[in-house]
Amino acid sequence: MTETPHRPRPVVLCILDGWGHREETADNAIAMADTPTWDRFLHDYPHTLIETSGGDVGLPHGQMGNSEVGHMNLGAGRVVVQDLPRIDGAVRDGSLGRTPALTDLIDKLKASGGACHLMGLMSPGGVHSHQDHMVALAKTLGEHGVPVVVHAFMDGRDTPPSAGRGYLKRFLEDVAGVPDCRVGVVSGRYYAMDRDKRWDRVELAYTAMVDGDGAARADDPLAGIQAAYDRGETDEFIKPIVIGDYAGMADGDGVLMANFRADRAREILAALLDPGFDGFTRRRVVAFAGAAGMAEYSKAHNAWMDTLFPPLALTHILGEVVAEAGLTQLRIAETEKYAHVTFFFNGGEETQFEGEDRILVPSPRVATYDLQPEMSAPEVTDRMVEAIGSGTYDVIILNYANGDMVGHTGVLAAAMKAAETVDHALARLEDAVKAAGGTMLVTADHGNLELMKDPETGEPYTAHTVGKVPAVLVNGPAGATLHEGRLADVAPTLLALMGLPQPEEMTGQPLVDGETTRHAARAGAVA
């Protein structure tokens, strides 16, 4: 009698955010930490390396990956062309200035006589924005006679911590020929780009931009940044500075957000535009003539503003395929990465599929995560062990935020503690998965934790890396092996493990070998 193949349940995708691969051990928080579980995984289980940057994830060649891009590729099972190259192309061919949302905003401002408040991350990082896009927008506005007020959000996370002054200097040189273009406010992204409802931070940026009331004032933006450096503030943490005689926003003005990544643009835009906003008490609510943004920030934001580059629809992504098969799925993460395992993993849509449950574990309320590198990983793990043991779910997608969020602080000791925290969590998950008869694919969306010091400057390295990340198959089918690939191959791998057919829209290839796939397919057919 032929034995019926077993379909593992649950199939777990464990995303270690920011957990990259690097052979060198110097300044490598993962290699320097005490990680017995991870070391054993690499010894006992099949593993490989996968690509997370550049063309392998739909970004320009050499561009580092990020959490949004990573999770979209993970969930879509194909290389997803990202907004950065889309917008780059529109800048090159001149079509940026012809996008309906931008031309409509220009028409409204010409009619009202108001200024356009152009805001965004002043950085060439390419994760949330690119300053070259802001240059192109400023030039387009200037060509149509619209006054431009730039609100520069400084980076220091996706770029070196104190490189922002040079970036803004280059931007000012690039827009020197734009008539009536000035800087109104300079603010660290810590305040202007919060995503965790820390409204006390957002309020400082809002008050500076709307009321012209900042934590500091400077005659010149570059001098203001230098003064912030002298106070010990790096780019990310520059308290909002009001420049020159900037007095705030006026009725009839407009808002143009240059960030193309949604998560860190939502809160400041809601504060500016949402009539029902209640995150803090606004001294004044501006009656804007119009508002637009590079990308769709949420369905709610669509009621307040237009979109220059609407999202490209993705069909037959992992969550959809699982739901159509009548299977159950769980998404779980702490606050900092909850949007990534839900919104971004679902192709940038807020759709919650049939049979999809979600668990949000609050992130700790600390100023920076080097102060609590454990973050909420223990609580996430508690909920995960409970969910696995319940037998409720066929598929579970979870994210541990520690590697990325602590890696961004540039504090090596904290980064090592973050790695050790995740390592302890992996041991608990392994036990739970084995007890349930499931399997777990452990991988990452991009690197960060494996490089904590810039090898050229010696400064703390706070950005993502462009190297490969590991993928490990825990408690997989007997004899399974993994081959190298990219993030787009992860969803097809999960489908193969579940024995579900891969839709033609998914162009990624399973990382597991063909024999494993055939056995799983038989198991799926008889389950």
ZAFIVO-937879 format. One record per residue (C-alpha): residue number from 1; x, y, z. Coordinates in Angstrom, 3 decimals, padded with zeros to 6 digits. Example, Ala and Ser with C-alpha at 12.3 -4.5 7.8 and 13.67 -1.06 7.14 Angstrom:
<pts>
num=1	px=012.300	py=-004.500	pz=007.800
num=2	px=013.670	py=-001.060	pz=007.140
</pts>
This chain:
<pts>
num=1	px=000.000	py=000.000	pz=000.000
num=2	px=001.385	py=003.402	pz=-000.988
num=3	px=001.737	py=005.819	pz=001.914
num=4	px=-000.239	py=009.035	pz=001.469
num=5	px=002.169	py=011.975	pz=001.457
num=6	px=001.792	py=014.383	pz=004.346
num=7	px=001.089	py=018.054	pz=003.770
num=8	px=002.774	py=020.102	pz=006.500
num=9	px=000.446	py=022.254	pz=008.584
num=10	px=001.048	py=025.003	pz=009.256
num=11	px=003.501	py=026.255	pz=006.665
num=12	px=005.197	py=029.207	pz=008.349
num=13	px=007.054	py=032.048	pz=006.652
num=14	px=009.245	py=033.657	pz=009.305
num=15	px=010.661	py=036.970	pz=008.073
num=16	px=013.669	py=038.201	pz=010.034
num=17	px=013.591	py=041.846	pz=009.058
num=18	px=017.073	py=043.182	pz=008.337
num=19	px=018.846	py=039.817	pz=008.854
num=20	px=021.398	py=039.736	pz=006.044
num=21	px=024.306	py=037.485	pz=005.083
num=22	px=027.905	py=038.661	pz=005.248
num=23	px=030.990	py=036.460	pz=005.420
num=24	px=033.083	py=039.005	pz=007.327
num=25	px=032.542	py=038.960	pz=011.082
num=26	px=033.828	py=042.462	pz=011.881
num=27	px=030.966	py=044.796	pz=012.837
num=28	px=028.570	py=041.955	pz=011.984
num=29	px=026.039	py=041.889	pz=014.821
num=30	px=024.738	py=038.453	pz=013.834
num=31	px=028.183	py=036.865	pz=013.738
num=32	px=029.269	py=038.590	pz=016.945
num=33	px=026.137	py=037.665	pz=018.901
num=34	px=025.502	py=034.417	pz=020.771
num=35	px=023.084	py=032.682	pz=018.384
num=36	px=023.143	py=028.926	pz=019.085
num=37	px=019.786	py=028.290	pz=017.406
num=38	px=020.747	py=030.087	pz=014.209
num=39	px=024.115	py=028.319	pz=014.130
num=40	px=022.361	py=024.971	pz=014.497
num=41	px=019.826	py=025.853	pz=011.775
num=42	px=022.674	py=026.424	pz=009.328
num=43	px=024.241	py=023.116	pz=010.334
num=44	px=021.130	py=020.929	pz=010.460
num=45	px=018.714	py=022.295	pz=007.861
num=46	px=018.864	py=022.960	pz=004.115
num=47	px=019.664	py=026.589	pz=003.447
num=48	px=020.578	py=028.954	pz=000.646
num=49	px=021.010	py=032.645	pz=-000.144
num=50	px=018.547	py=034.862	pz=-001.993
num=51	px=018.759	py=038.292	pz=-003.619
num=52	px=016.876	py=041.266	pz=-002.143
num=53	px=018.039	py=044.342	pz=-004.039
num=54	px=018.267	py=045.998	pz=-007.442
num=55	px=016.635	py=044.409	pz=-010.441
num=56	px=015.875	py=041.244	pz=-008.477
num=57	px=013.140	py=043.141	pz=-006.612
num=58	px=012.096	py=045.638	pz=-009.285
num=59	px=014.481	py=048.439	pz=-008.295
num=60	px=017.269	py=050.129	pz=-010.266
num=61	px=020.554	py=048.225	pz=-010.425
num=62	px=022.497	py=048.557	pz=-007.186
num=63	px=019.596	py=050.090	pz=-005.242
num=64	px=019.275	py=048.586	pz=-001.780
num=65	px=016.065	py=046.788	pz=-000.972
num=66	px=013.727	py=047.779	pz=001.817
num=67	px=010.893	py=046.356	pz=003.860
num=68	px=008.061	py=047.579	pz=001.643
num=69	px=009.656	py=046.318	pz=-001.559
num=70	px=010.746	py=043.112	pz=000.125
num=71	px=007.317	py=042.196	pz=001.431
num=72	px=005.631	py=043.028	pz=-001.871
num=73	px=007.988	py=040.673	pz=-003.696
num=74	px=007.594	py=038.023	pz=-000.996
num=75	px=003.818	py=038.071	pz=-001.236
num=76	px=003.498	py=038.521	pz=-004.998
num=77	px=005.740	py=035.680	pz=-006.112
num=78	px=007.084	py=037.778	pz=-008.964
num=79	px=009.434	py=040.719	pz=-009.419
num=80	px=007.269	py=043.761	pz=-008.713
num=81	px=008.293	py=046.883	pz=-010.620
num=82	px=008.629	py=049.536	pz=-007.931
num=83	px=007.658	py=053.187	pz=-007.852
num=84	px=011.281	py=054.376	pz=-007.851
num=85	px=012.083	py=053.210	pz=-011.412
num=86	px=008.564	py=054.163	pz=-012.571
num=87	px=009.088	py=057.731	pz=-011.397
num=88	px=012.687	py=057.815	pz=-012.633
num=89	px=011.385	py=056.969	pz=-016.096
num=90	px=008.746	py=059.688	pz=-015.927
num=91	px=011.383	py=062.236	pz=-014.935
num=92	px=013.607	py=061.178	pz=-017.833
num=93	px=010.922	py=061.305	pz=-020.514
num=94	px=009.163	py=064.394	pz=-019.149
num=95	px=005.854	py=062.668	pz=-018.479
num=96	px=006.055	py=063.509	pz=-014.767
num=97	px=004.919	py=067.039	pz=-015.528
num=98	px=001.954	py=065.716	pz=-017.520
num=99	px=000.497	py=063.463	pz=-014.847
num=100	px=-003.152	py=064.469	pz=-014.332
num=101	px=-002.818	py=064.825	pz=-010.565
num=102	px=000.074	py=067.277	pz=-010.904
num=103	px=-001.457	py=069.346	pz=-013.700
num=104	px=-004.716	py=069.564	pz=-011.732
num=105	px=-002.878	py=070.759	pz=-008.621
num=106	px=-001.016	py=073.365	pz=-010.674
num=107	px=-004.287	py=074.630	pz=-012.165
num=108	px=-005.838	py=074.956	pz=-008.713
num=109	px=-002.845	py=076.870	pz=-007.363
num=110	px=-002.725	py=079.204	pz=-010.340
num=111	px=-006.392	py=079.954	pz=-009.706
num=112	px=-005.940	py=080.498	pz=-005.961
num=113	px=-002.588	py=082.259	pz=-006.170
num=114	px=-001.288	py=080.013	pz=-003.415
num=115	px=002.100	py=078.407	pz=-002.905
num=116	px=002.819	py=074.708	pz=-003.248
num=117	px=004.291	py=073.123	pz=-000.134
num=118	px=006.579	py=070.452	pz=-001.563
num=119	px=007.571	py=068.034	pz=001.168
num=120	px=009.428	py=064.769	pz=001.407
num=121	px=012.544	py=062.944	pz=002.487
num=122	px=015.513	py=064.983	pz=001.250
num=123	px=017.695	py=062.035	pz=000.387
num=124	px=019.057	py=059.988	pz=-002.505
num=125	px=018.352	py=056.867	pz=-000.439
num=126	px=015.610	py=055.693	pz=-002.779
num=127	px=013.672	py=053.933	pz=-000.033
num=128	px=010.943	py=056.474	pz=000.706
num=129	px=011.816	py=059.100	pz=-001.875
num=130	px=014.569	py=060.433	pz=-004.067
num=131	px=015.598	py=064.061	pz=-003.946
num=132	px=015.966	py=064.132	pz=-007.731
num=133	px=012.192	py=063.654	pz=-007.914
num=134	px=011.764	py=066.706	pz=-005.687
num=135	px=014.007	py=068.676	pz=-008.027
num=136	px=011.852	py=067.675	pz=-010.998
num=137	px=008.649	py=068.592	pz=-009.162
num=138	px=010.028	py=071.977	pz=-008.094
num=139	px=011.101	py=072.747	pz=-011.655
num=140	px=007.699	py=071.774	pz=-013.043
num=141	px=005.906	py=073.985	pz=-010.522
num=142	px=008.279	py=076.848	pz=-011.243
num=143	px=007.727	py=076.566	pz=-014.993
num=144	px=004.039	py=077.202	pz=-014.366
num=145	px=004.630	py=080.185	pz=-012.116
num=146	px=003.646	py=078.453	pz=-008.878
num=147	px=005.640	py=079.553	pz=-005.804
num=148	px=007.374	py=076.601	pz=-004.113
num=149	px=008.027	py=076.147	pz=-000.406
num=150	px=010.155	py=073.089	pz=000.316
num=151	px=009.838	py=071.230	pz=003.603
num=152	px=012.922	py=069.042	pz=003.811
num=153	px=012.649	py=065.910	pz=005.925
num=154	px=016.156	py=064.742	pz=006.748
num=155	px=017.099	py=061.066	pz=006.530
num=156	px=020.010	py=059.483	pz=008.424
num=157	px=018.483	py=055.988	pz=008.435
num=158	px=018.726	py=054.968	pz=004.789
num=159	px=021.788	py=057.199	pz=004.411
num=160	px=024.767	py=058.056	pz=006.661
num=161	px=023.648	py=059.814	pz=009.860
num=162	px=025.082	py=063.242	pz=009.034
num=163	px=025.077	py=063.331	pz=005.229
num=164	px=021.915	py=065.414	pz=004.990
num=165	px=023.551	py=068.825	pz=004.844
num=166	px=025.387	py=067.789	pz=001.698
num=167	px=022.210	py=066.371	pz=000.161
num=168	px=020.269	py=069.574	pz=000.795
num=169	px=023.163	py=071.657	pz=-000.543
num=170	px=023.047	py=069.687	pz=-003.790
num=171	px=019.266	py=070.055	pz=-003.981
num=172	px=019.504	py=073.829	pz=-003.568
num=173	px=022.092	py=073.965	pz=-006.343
num=174	px=019.809	py=071.897	pz=-008.584
num=175	px=016.824	py=074.228	pz=-008.064
num=176	px=018.802	py=077.464	pz=-008.131
num=177	px=017.123	py=078.451	pz=-011.396
num=178	px=013.582	py=077.871	pz=-010.143
num=179	px=011.879	py=081.217	pz=-009.504
num=180	px=010.285	py=081.753	pz=-006.099
num=181	px=011.534	py=078.516	pz=-004.524
num=182	px=012.581	py=078.505	pz=-000.880
num=183	px=012.989	py=076.187	pz=002.090
num=184	px=010.356	py=076.650	pz=004.781
num=185	px=011.120	py=073.938	pz=007.337
num=186	px=013.890	py=071.414	pz=007.930
num=187	px=012.904	py=068.472	pz=010.128
num=188	px=014.311	py=065.080	pz=010.978
num=189	px=012.200	py=062.167	pz=009.779
num=190	px=011.811	py=061.129	pz=013.425
num=191	px=009.211	py=063.902	pz=013.683
num=192	px=007.821	py=064.361	pz=010.175
num=193	px=007.710	py=060.684	pz=009.184
num=194	px=006.522	py=058.801	pz=012.243
num=195	px=004.357	py=055.754	pz=011.515
num=196	px=003.501	py=054.544	pz=015.015
num=197	px=000.987	py=057.186	pz=016.123
num=198	px=003.522	py=058.995	pz=018.236
num=199	px=001.559	py=062.163	pz=017.706
num=200	px=003.764	py=064.268	pz=019.986
num=201	px=006.505	py=063.926	pz=017.371
num=202	px=004.224	py=064.611	pz=014.416
num=203	px=002.790	py=067.667	pz=016.144
num=204	px=006.207	py=069.327	pz=016.236
num=205	px=006.622	py=068.929	pz=012.464
num=206	px=003.019	py=069.998	pz=011.810
num=207	px=003.305	py=073.118	pz=013.960
num=208	px=006.515	py=074.164	pz=012.236
num=209	px=005.062	py=073.750	pz=008.741
num=210	px=001.550	py=075.070	pz=009.376
num=211	px=002.220	py=077.786	pz=011.946
num=212	px=005.869	py=078.629	pz=011.324
num=213	px=006.603	py=077.736	pz=014.939
num=214	px=009.576	py=075.394	pz=015.242
num=215	px=011.963	py=074.154	pz=017.887
num=216	px=014.599	py=076.427	pz=016.346
num=217	px=014.930	py=079.098	pz=013.680
num=218	px=017.749	py=079.727	pz=011.231
num=219	px=018.370	py=082.294	pz=008.525
num=220	px=019.713	py=079.656	pz=006.160
num=221	px=018.782	py=075.944	pz=005.915
num=222	px=022.378	py=074.731	pz=005.652
num=223	px=023.401	py=076.813	pz=008.640
num=224	px=020.381	py=075.477	pz=010.508
num=225	px=021.441	py=071.894	pz=009.871
num=226	px=025.011	py=072.638	pz=010.926
num=227	px=023.717	py=074.174	pz=014.146
num=228	px=021.687	py=071.013	pz=014.745
num=229	px=024.813	py=068.911	pz=014.221
num=230	px=026.616	py=071.138	pz=016.700
num=231	px=023.817	py=070.425	pz=019.199
num=232	px=024.419	py=066.699	pz=018.734
num=233	px=021.393	py=066.067	pz=016.505
num=234	px=021.988	py=063.782	pz=013.517
num=235	px=019.800	py=064.025	pz=010.426
num=236	px=017.026	py=061.708	pz=011.588
num=237	px=016.617	py=063.538	pz=014.883
num=238	px=016.875	py=067.194	pz=013.831
num=239	px=014.128	py=069.028	pz=015.697
num=240	px=011.992	py=071.079	pz=013.280
num=241	px=013.765	py=074.266	pz=012.209
num=242	px=011.876	py=077.188	pz=010.665
num=243	px=013.930	py=078.919	pz=007.992
num=244	px=014.152	py=082.685	pz=007.522
num=245	px=010.857	py=084.549	pz=007.705
num=246	px=008.695	py=081.550	pz=006.866
num=247	px=005.396	py=082.149	pz=008.670
num=248	px=003.429	py=079.004	pz=007.880
num=249	px=000.822	py=077.787	pz=005.422
num=250	px=-002.065	py=079.887	pz=004.148
num=251	px=-005.557	py=079.129	pz=002.892
num=252	px=-005.393	py=078.553	pz=-000.845
num=253	px=-001.972	py=076.893	pz=-000.681
num=254	px=-001.389	py=073.323	pz=-001.841
num=255	px=000.392	py=070.212	pz=-000.587
num=256	px=002.604	py=067.975	pz=-002.725
num=257	px=004.155	py=064.924	pz=-001.043
num=258	px=007.198	py=063.564	pz=-002.863
num=259	px=007.535	py=060.341	pz=-000.858
num=260	px=006.492	py=057.305	pz=-002.869
num=261	px=006.488	py=054.890	pz=000.070
num=262	px=003.238	py=055.015	pz=001.973
num=263	px=003.819	py=054.036	pz=005.564
num=264	px=005.788	py=057.047	pz=006.798
num=265	px=003.855	py=059.611	pz=004.772
num=266	px=000.419	py=058.786	pz=006.148
num=267	px=000.483	py=060.463	pz=009.543
num=268	px=001.772	py=063.907	pz=008.589
num=269	px=-000.602	py=063.984	pz=005.611
num=270	px=-003.544	py=063.009	pz=007.804
num=271	px=-002.640	py=065.807	pz=010.208
num=272	px=-002.545	py=068.289	pz=007.327
num=273	px=-005.552	py=067.111	pz=005.313
num=274	px=-008.009	py=064.972	pz=007.294
num=275	px=-011.014	py=067.069	pz=008.438
num=276	px=-011.682	py=064.578	pz=011.228
num=277	px=-008.100	py=064.266	pz=012.446
num=278	px=-007.861	py=063.774	pz=016.225
num=279	px=-004.259	py=062.714	pz=016.846
num=280	px=-003.585	py=066.056	pz=018.530
num=281	px=-005.284	py=069.431	pz=018.755
num=282	px=-004.398	py=071.503	pz=015.709
num=283	px=-004.049	py=075.215	pz=016.370
num=284	px=-005.187	py=075.926	pz=012.840
num=285	px=-006.597	py=073.868	pz=009.972
num=286	px=-005.576	py=075.161	pz=006.548
num=287	px=-008.130	py=075.298	pz=003.716
num=288	px=-005.894	py=073.959	pz=000.956
num=289	px=-006.702	py=074.558	pz=-002.700
num=290	px=-005.518	py=071.047	pz=-003.502
num=291	px=-003.209	py=068.220	pz=-002.512
num=292	px=-001.406	py=065.425	pz=-004.327
num=293	px=001.197	py=062.768	pz=-003.676
num=294	px=003.559	py=060.545	pz=-005.617
num=295	px=001.787	py=057.345	pz=-004.568
num=296	px=-001.439	py=056.107	pz=-003.053
num=297	px=-000.945	py=056.321	pz=000.702
num=298	px=-004.217	py=054.632	pz=001.684
num=299	px=-007.820	py=054.470	pz=000.538
num=300	px=-008.654	py=057.018	pz=003.240
num=301	px=-006.023	py=059.413	pz=001.906
num=302	px=-007.599	py=059.193	pz=-001.546
num=303	px=-010.492	py=061.268	pz=-000.193
num=304	px=-008.136	py=064.153	pz=000.600
num=305	px=-005.588	py=064.065	pz=-002.204
num=306	px=-004.813	py=062.874	pz=-005.726
num=307	px=-002.131	py=060.401	pz=-006.808
num=308	px=000.513	py=060.988	pz=-009.477
num=309	px=001.380	py=057.297	pz=-009.812
num=310	px=-001.571	py=055.034	pz=-008.949
num=311	px=-000.652	py=051.493	pz=-007.879
num=312	px=-000.250	py=048.735	pz=-010.447
num=313	px=-002.710	py=045.943	pz=-009.724
num=314	px=-001.270	py=042.594	pz=-008.633
num=315	px=-003.445	py=039.514	pz=-009.064
num=316	px=-003.124	py=035.957	pz=-007.779
num=317	px=-000.717	py=036.849	pz=-005.010
num=318	px=-000.009	py=034.373	pz=-002.223
num=319	px=-002.773	py=035.458	pz=000.140
num=320	px=-005.332	py=035.340	pz=-002.649
num=321	px=-004.256	py=031.873	pz=-003.826
num=322	px=-004.417	py=030.521	pz=-000.274
num=323	px=-007.887	py=032.012	pz=000.245
num=324	px=-009.188	py=030.668	pz=-003.070
num=325	px=-008.026	py=027.204	pz=-002.011
num=326	px=-010.259	py=027.469	pz=001.058
num=327	px=-007.304	py=027.516	pz=003.445
num=328	px=-006.735	py=029.676	pz=006.496
num=329	px=-003.895	py=032.117	pz=007.057
num=330	px=-002.552	py=034.320	pz=009.833
num=331	px=-000.471	py=037.494	pz=009.614
num=332	px=001.345	py=038.564	pz=012.763
num=333	px=003.874	py=041.274	pz=013.619
num=334	px=004.456	py=044.061	pz=016.070
num=335	px=003.389	py=047.584	pz=015.182
num=336	px=006.553	py=048.608	pz=013.345
num=337	px=006.151	py=045.836	pz=010.751
num=338	px=002.418	py=045.111	pz=010.881
num=339	px=001.728	py=047.002	pz=007.649
num=340	px=004.396	py=044.939	pz=005.945
num=341	px=002.840	py=041.534	pz=006.640
num=342	px=-000.625	py=042.873	pz=005.754
num=343	px=-000.796	py=045.856	pz=003.371
num=344	px=002.508	py=045.365	pz=001.560
num=345	px=002.439	py=041.562	pz=001.575
num=346	px=-001.006	py=041.836	pz=-000.018
num=347	px=000.362	py=043.838	pz=-002.932
num=348	px=-000.169	py=047.313	pz=-001.491
num=349	px=-003.874	py=046.692	pz=-000.966
num=350	px=-005.800	py=046.877	pz=002.280
num=351	px=-007.848	py=043.820	pz=001.314
num=352	px=-008.156	py=041.154	pz=004.000
num=353	px=-008.809	py=037.817	pz=002.338
num=354	px=-011.393	py=035.239	pz=003.354
num=355	px=-009.879	py=033.099	pz=006.092
num=356	px=-007.125	py=035.637	pz=006.841
num=357	px=-006.697	py=036.581	pz=010.494
num=358	px=-004.346	py=039.246	pz=011.784
num=359	px=-002.595	py=039.806	pz=015.104
num=360	px=-001.005	py=043.152	pz=015.952
num=361	px=001.353	py=043.193	pz=018.927
num=362	px=002.122	py=046.763	pz=020.103
num=363	px=005.728	py=047.890	pz=019.742
num=364	px=007.334	py=049.253	pz=022.918
num=365	px=007.013	py=052.980	pz=023.498
num=366	px=010.674	py=053.955	pz=023.585
num=367	px=012.459	py=056.827	pz=021.883
num=368	px=014.803	py=054.541	pz=019.927
num=369	px=014.954	py=050.767	pz=019.859
num=370	px=018.548	py=050.474	pz=021.043
num=371	px=016.981	py=051.236	pz=024.424
num=372	px=014.886	py=048.052	pz=024.172
num=373	px=016.408	py=045.818	pz=021.484
num=374	px=014.109	py=042.948	pz=022.452
num=375	px=011.233	py=045.110	pz=021.165
num=376	px=008.060	py=042.981	pz=021.332
num=377	px=009.615	py=039.770	pz=020.005
num=378	px=008.807	py=037.767	pz=023.167
num=379	px=005.139	py=038.732	pz=022.943
num=380	px=005.027	py=038.016	pz=019.203
num=381	px=006.543	py=034.607	pz=019.899
num=382	px=004.005	py=033.870	pz=022.638
num=383	px=001.167	py=034.578	pz=020.212
num=384	px=002.883	py=032.562	pz=017.481
num=385	px=003.356	py=029.484	pz=019.647
num=386	px=-000.292	py=029.716	pz=020.652
num=387	px=-001.425	py=030.084	pz=017.025
num=388	px=000.688	py=027.154	pz=015.826
num=389	px=-000.548	py=024.944	pz=018.635
num=390	px=-004.187	py=025.828	pz=017.989
num=391	px=-004.210	py=023.954	pz=014.690
num=392	px=-006.303	py=026.752	pz=013.183
num=393	px=-004.030	py=027.896	pz=010.381
num=394	px=-002.674	py=026.405	pz=007.185
num=395	px=-000.270	py=029.295	pz=006.569
num=396	px=001.291	py=031.800	pz=008.967
num=397	px=003.274	py=034.877	pz=007.909
num=398	px=005.188	py=036.631	pz=010.669
num=399	px=007.828	py=039.304	pz=010.951
num=400	px=010.422	py=039.930	pz=013.637
num=401	px=011.274	py=043.636	pz=013.451
num=402	px=014.371	py=043.624	pz=015.660
num=403	px=017.099	py=043.230	pz=013.058
num=404	px=015.965	py=046.192	pz=011.018
num=405	px=014.688	py=048.576	pz=013.666
num=406	px=017.647	py=048.094	pz=016.014
num=407	px=020.080	py=047.921	pz=013.108
num=408	px=018.929	py=051.386	pz=012.065
num=409	px=020.150	py=052.817	pz=015.372
num=410	px=023.763	py=051.961	pz=014.530
num=411	px=024.413	py=050.754	pz=018.092
num=412	px=026.384	py=047.498	pz=017.848
num=413	px=025.755	py=046.204	pz=021.375
num=414	px=022.013	py=046.683	pz=020.967
num=415	px=022.112	py=045.045	pz=017.543
num=416	px=023.802	py=041.989	pz=019.041
num=417	px=021.098	py=041.822	pz=021.711
num=418	px=018.471	py=042.057	pz=018.972
num=419	px=020.040	py=039.092	pz=017.173
num=420	px=020.117	py=037.078	pz=020.383
num=421	px=016.470	py=037.898	pz=021.073
num=422	px=015.445	py=036.661	pz=017.636
num=423	px=017.612	py=033.570	pz=018.059
num=424	px=015.777	py=032.661	pz=021.255
num=425	px=012.444	py=033.178	pz=019.491
num=426	px=013.483	py=030.865	pz=016.652
num=427	px=014.143	py=028.051	pz=019.117
num=428	px=010.609	py=028.344	pz=020.474
num=429	px=009.110	py=028.471	pz=016.990
num=430	px=011.077	py=025.419	pz=015.896
num=431	px=009.695	py=023.389	pz=018.798
num=432	px=006.135	py=024.526	pz=018.090
num=433	px=006.369	py=023.846	pz=014.351
num=434	px=007.790	py=020.365	pz=014.897
num=435	px=005.138	py=019.511	pz=017.487
num=436	px=002.388	py=020.563	pz=015.077
num=437	px=003.814	py=018.674	pz=012.099
num=438	px=004.435	py=021.871	pz=010.192
num=439	px=007.363	py=023.356	pz=008.327
num=440	px=008.940	py=026.806	pz=008.470
num=441	px=010.855	py=028.826	pz=005.907
num=442	px=013.035	py=031.401	pz=007.650
num=443	px=014.341	py=034.272	pz=005.535
num=444	px=014.634	py=038.071	pz=005.428
num=445	px=013.391	py=040.968	pz=003.335
num=446	px=016.804	py=042.706	pz=003.186
num=447	px=019.984	py=043.033	pz=005.189
num=448	px=020.965	py=045.530	pz=007.890
num=449	px=022.157	py=043.853	pz=011.072
num=450	px=025.201	py=042.227	pz=009.467
num=451	px=026.972	py=045.572	pz=008.859
num=452	px=026.968	py=048.053	pz=011.728
num=453	px=029.951	py=050.246	pz=010.823
num=454	px=030.706	py=051.949	pz=007.527
num=455	px=033.954	py=050.332	pz=006.351
num=456	px=035.013	py=053.533	pz=004.585
num=457	px=034.161	py=056.248	pz=007.111
num=458	px=034.147	py=054.297	pz=010.363
num=459	px=030.787	py=055.876	pz=011.240
num=460	px=027.833	py=053.782	pz=012.418
num=461	px=026.178	py=052.168	pz=009.397
num=462	px=022.428	py=052.627	pz=009.744
num=463	px=021.196	py=051.817	pz=006.238
num=464	px=020.111	py=048.587	pz=004.588
num=465	px=022.656	py=046.493	pz=002.727
num=466	px=022.583	py=045.214	pz=-000.857
num=467	px=023.865	py=041.716	pz=-000.116
num=468	px=021.990	py=038.440	pz=-000.109
num=469	px=019.949	py=037.103	pz=002.793
num=470	px=019.705	py=033.533	pz=004.059
num=471	px=016.767	py=031.189	pz=003.617
num=472	px=016.492	py=028.117	pz=005.852
num=473	px=013.885	py=025.347	pz=005.626
num=474	px=013.064	py=024.082	pz=009.122
num=475	px=011.416	py=020.661	pz=009.463
num=476	px=010.902	py=020.424	pz=005.725
num=477	px=010.246	py=017.301	pz=003.655
num=478	px=012.844	py=014.545	pz=003.945
num=479	px=015.708	py=015.037	pz=001.531
num=480	px=014.689	py=018.576	pz=000.586
num=481	px=017.353	py=020.914	pz=-000.737
num=482	px=017.235	py=024.618	pz=-001.551
num=483	px=018.861	py=026.483	pz=-004.404
num=484	px=019.687	py=030.174	pz=-004.689
num=485	px=017.052	py=032.612	pz=-005.872
num=486	px=015.388	py=035.891	pz=-005.002
num=487	px=012.488	py=037.142	pz=-002.912
num=488	px=010.026	py=036.486	pz=-005.743
num=489	px=010.752	py=032.765	pz=-005.338
num=490	px=009.468	py=032.583	pz=-001.760
num=491	px=005.706	py=032.541	pz=-002.471
num=492	px=006.095	py=029.759	pz=-005.081
num=493	px=008.138	py=027.855	pz=-002.493
num=494	px=005.333	py=028.100	pz=000.059
num=495	px=002.778	py=026.973	pz=-002.517
num=496	px=005.009	py=024.021	pz=-003.411
num=497	px=005.271	py=023.025	pz=000.246
num=498	px=001.477	py=023.194	pz=000.541
num=499	px=000.936	py=021.312	pz=-002.695
num=500	px=-001.013	py=024.175	pz=-004.252
num=501	px=-000.691	py=024.970	pz=-007.967
num=502	px=001.303	py=028.076	pz=-008.839
num=503	px=-000.681	py=030.629	pz=-010.887
num=504	px=000.884	py=031.794	pz=-014.127
num=505	px=001.092	py=035.367	pz=-012.812
num=506	px=003.664	py=034.133	pz=-010.290
num=507	px=006.846	py=034.016	pz=-012.319
num=508	px=009.097	py=033.120	pz=-009.385
num=509	px=010.427	py=029.579	pz=-009.090
num=510	px=010.255	py=027.355	pz=-005.982
num=511	px=013.492	py=027.284	pz=-004.017
num=512	px=012.864	py=023.636	pz=-003.106
num=513	px=013.949	py=020.900	pz=-005.474
num=514	px=011.530	py=019.281	pz=-007.931
num=515	px=011.172	py=015.980	pz=-006.063
num=516	px=010.068	py=017.835	pz=-002.946
num=517	px=007.577	py=019.801	pz=-005.022
num=518	px=006.096	py=016.646	pz=-006.551
num=519	px=005.579	py=014.983	pz=-003.172
num=520	px=003.959	py=018.129	pz=-001.764
num=521	px=001.683	py=018.416	pz=-004.788
num=522	px=000.433	py=014.867	pz=-004.171
num=523	px=-000.156	py=015.734	pz=-000.520
num=524	px=-002.096	py=018.849	pz=-001.478
num=525	px=-004.232	py=016.889	pz=-003.893
num=526	px=-005.316	py=014.366	pz=-001.260
num=527	px=-005.602	py=016.768	pz=001.693
</pts>
